[in-house]
């Protein structure tokens, strides 16, 4: 493992379909749990696809685990250490949940002799051990999301990218999810969590990043973001108001309290 940043982007430009989404972005991902906030269209999914090595940068540099990623051989080596849950993920409907998680382990080149036990551990971690043989096509939205989380964490990746992982989870399942990612971080996994649920960031993240219009607008702890809140900013708690303050480009007046 590298002793520096887990992932680092330098002067990144990125987009798709000829449309530029991210421009001149510098970003470092350290150990622990990082929350990524931003409105729809801010570039969060584009950023995740870049970090997951799915979309090569248009320009700029991507480094993962201390190594530059400039060709497919380097990207493939890095993918063995990355778990990625997209907002919408594909699966074979006739697969059992175990089949699906094992298949994702195979894609990450988890050794076959360890795949069964690691798939079972991942399913237990998301509360699906008793549903392991259920078909993917039979799952509710929340169970499908938990299966996706299991597929992302199987094999103990060093970098875990989770795009809206708690969509469809009930309150108790969201609490379990928070504890899961905290435990993964304690074991050495760097977790990056993209969400619209500000309370999940406040409860589980060490660092919060605010992305808007393809630019990094803010980086701090959740507490420091909450302290930026202006009195008139919308929101139901200090962290939401701090987030809305950053998005609105407002600067807190001297002496304002969150």
C-alpha positions in Angstrom: 0.0 0.0 0.0 1.1 3.5 -0.8 1.8 5.9 2.1 0.5 8.8 0.0 -2.9 9.6 -1.3 -4.9 6.5 -2.4 -6.1 8.4 -5.5 -4.9 11.7 -7.0 -6.2 13.7 -9.9 -4.1 16.5 -11.4 -5.5 19.0 -13.9 -8.2 16.5 -14.9 -10.5 17.3 -17.8 -13.2 14.7 -18.4 -16.6 14.3 -20.2 -18.5 12.1 -22.5 -20.2 12.3 -25.9 -18.1 15.4 -26.8 -19.4 17.3 -23.8 -16.9 18.5 -21.2 -18.1 17.8 -17.7 -15.0 18.3 -15.5 -12.3 21.0 -16.2 -8.9 21.4 -14.5 -9.8 19.4 -11.4 -7.2 18.7 -8.7 -8.3 16.2 -6.1 -6.7 13.8 -3.5 -8.4 10.9 -1.8 -6.9 9.9 1.5 -7.6 6.9 3.8 -10.9 7.0 5.7 -14.4 7.8 4.5 -14.9 10.7 2.0 -18.3 12.1 1.3 -19.0 13.6 -2.1 -21.8 16.1 -2.3 -23.2 18.0 -5.3 -26.3 18.7 -7.2 -27.4 16.6 -10.2 -25.1 17.3 -13.1 -22.2 18.4 -10.9 -19.9 15.7 -12.4 -20.0 13.2 -9.5 -20.7 10.1 -11.6 -18.1 11.3 -14.2 -15.6 11.6 -11.5 -16.4 8.1 -10.2 -16.1 6.6 -13.6 -12.6 8.2 -13.9 -11.5 7.0 -10.5 -12.8 3.5 -11.4 -10.6 3.6 -14.6 -13.8 3.1 -16.7 -13.3 6.4 -18.5 -9.7 7.5 -19.3 -9.1 11.2 -18.6 -9.4 13.5 -21.6 -6.4 15.3 -20.2 -4.6 15.5 -16.9 -3.2 12.7 -14.8 -4.8 10.0 -12.7 -2.7 8.2 -10.0 -4.0 5.2 -8.0 -2.1 3.6 -5.1 0.9 5.8 -5.9 1.1 4.7 -9.6 0.2 6.8 -12.7 -2.6 5.2 -14.8 -1.8 5.9 -18.4 -2.6 2.6 -20.2 -4.9 -0.3 -20.1 -2.3 -2.6 -18.4 -1.9 -0.2 -15.5 -5.7 0.3 -15.3 -6.4 -3.4 -15.1 -3.9 -3.8 -12.3 -5.5 -1.0 -10.4 -9.0 -2.4 -10.9 -8.1 -5.5 -8.8 -7.9 -3.1 -5.8 -11.1 -1.1 -6.6 -14.7 -1.8 -5.6 -17.3 0.2 -7.5 -21.0 0.5 -7.1 -22.5 2.6 -9.9 -25.8 4.3 -9.4 -27.3 1.9 -11.9 -25.6 -1.4 -12.3 -26.3 -4.3 -14.6 -26.8 -8.0 -13.7 -28.1 -11.2 -15.2 -31.7 -11.6 -13.8 -31.4 -15.4 -13.5 -28.3 -15.2 -11.4 -28.7 -15.9 -7.7 -27.3 -13.2 -5.4 -24.3 -15.5 -4.7 -23.7 -16.0 -8.5 -23.8 -12.2 -8.9 -21.3 -11.4 -6.1 -19.0 -14.3 -7.2 -19.1 -13.0 -10.8 -18.0 -9.5 -9.6 -15.2 -11.2 -7.6 -14.1 -12.9 -10.7 -14.1 -9.7 -12.6 -11.8 -8.2 -10.0 -9.6 -11.3 -10.3 -10.2 -12.5 -6.7 -8.4 -16.0 -6.5 -11.0 -18.7 -7.2 -10.2 -20.6 -4.1 -11.2 -17.6 -2.0 -14.2 -16.5 -4.0 -16.8 -18.6 -2.2 -15.8 -17.5 1.3 -15.4 -13.9 0.3 -18.8 -13.8 -1.4 -20.3 -15.3 1.7 -18.6 -12.7 3.9 -19.8 -9.9 1.7 -23.4 -11.1 1.8 -23.3 -11.5 5.5 -22.0 -7.9 5.8 -25.0 -6.5 4.0 -27.5 -8.8 5.7 -28.3 -11.0 2.7 -26.8 -14.3 4.0 -30.2 -15.8 4.3 -31.2 -14.7 0.8 -28.0 -15.9 -0.9 -29.8 -18.2 -3.4 -32.6 -15.8 -4.3 -32.7 -14.7 -7.9 -31.6 -11.2 -8.8 -34.8 -10.6 -10.7 -36.9 -11.3 -7.6 -35.2 -8.6 -5.4 -36.9 -5.5 -4.1 -35.1 -2.2 -4.7 -33.5 -2.1 -1.3 -32.3 -5.7 -1.5 -30.9 -5.1 -5.0 -29.0 -2.1 -3.6 -27.6 -4.3 -0.8 -26.6 -6.9 -3.4 -24.7 -4.2 -5.3 -22.9 -3.1 -2.1 -21.9 -6.7 -1.5 -20.5 -7.0 -5.0 -18.5 -3.8 -4.5 -16.9 -4.9 -1.2 -16.2 -8.5 -2.1 -12.5 -9.2 -2.0 -11.7 -6.4 0.4 -10.8 -3.7 -2.1 -8.4 -0.9 -1.1 -10.5 1.8 -2.7 -14.3 1.6 -2.5 -16.4 3.9 -4.7 -20.1 4.0 -3.8 -22.5 6.1 -6.0 -25.8 6.7 -4.1 -25.5 3.4 -2.2 -28.4 4.1 0.3 -31.1 4.7 -2.3 -34.0 2.3 -1.4 -32.6 1.4 2.0 -34.9 1.9 5.0 -33.6 3.8 8.1 -32.4 0.7 9.9 -30.5 -0.5 6.8 -28.9 2.9 6.4 -27.7 2.8 10.0 -26.2 -0.7 9.3 -24.6 0.7 6.1 -22.9 3.5 8.0 -21.4 1.1 10.4 -20.3 -1.1 7.5 -18.3 1.6 5.8 -16.9 2.8 9.1 -15.7 -0.8 9.8 -14.2 -1.0 6.2 -12.3 2.2 6.8 -11.0 0.9 10.1 -9.7 -2.1 8.3 -7.8 0.0 5.8 -10.2 0.6 2.9 -10.5 4.1 1.5 -14.2 4.8 0.9 -15.6 7.5 -1.3 -19.4 7.9 -0.9 -21.5 10.0 -3.3 -24.9 10.9 -2.0 -27.7 13.5 -1.9 -28.3 12.5 1.8 -26.3 15.0 3.7 -27.1 13.3 7.0 -25.2 10.2 5.8 -22.1 12.3 5.2 -22.4 13.9 8.6 -22.7 10.6 10.4 -20.1 8.5 8.5 -17.5 10.6 6.8 -14.2 12.0 7.9 -13.9 14.4 4.9 -16.6 16.0 2.7 -16.0 17.3 -0.8 -18.5 19.6 -2.6 -18.5 19.3 -6.4 -20.4 21.7 -8.7 -20.2 22.4 -12.4 -17.2 20.0 -12.6 -15.2 22.0 -10.1 -14.2 21.2 -6.5 -15.9 24.0 -4.5 -15.0 22.9 -1.0 -13.0 20.3 1.0 -13.1 20.0 4.8 -14.5 17.9 7.6 -18.3 17.8 7.9 -18.0 19.9 11.1 -16.1 22.6 9.2 -18.6 22.6 6.4 -21.4 23.1 8.9 -19.6 26.0 10.5 -19.8 27.9 7.1 -23.6 28.1 7.2 -25.0 31.5 6.8 -28.1 32.4 8.9 -30.4 32.6 5.9 -29.1 29.5 4.0 -31.8 26.9 3.4 -31.6 23.6 5.3 -32.9 21.6 8.3 -29.5 21.3 10.1 -26.1 23.1 10.1 -24.5 20.7 7.7 -27.3 21.2 5.1 -27.1 24.9 5.5 -23.3 24.9 5.2 -23.6 22.8 2.0 -26.2 25.2 0.5 -24.0 28.2 1.5 -21.1 26.7 -0.5 -23.3 25.9 -3.5 -24.7 29.5 -3.4 -21.2 31.0 -3.4 -22.1 32.8 -0.2 -19.4 33.6 2.3 -20.4 33.5 6.0 -20.3 36.9 7.7 -17.7 37.4 10.4 -19.1 36.1 13.7 -21.9 34.1 12.1 -22.6 30.8 13.9 -23.9 27.7 12.2 
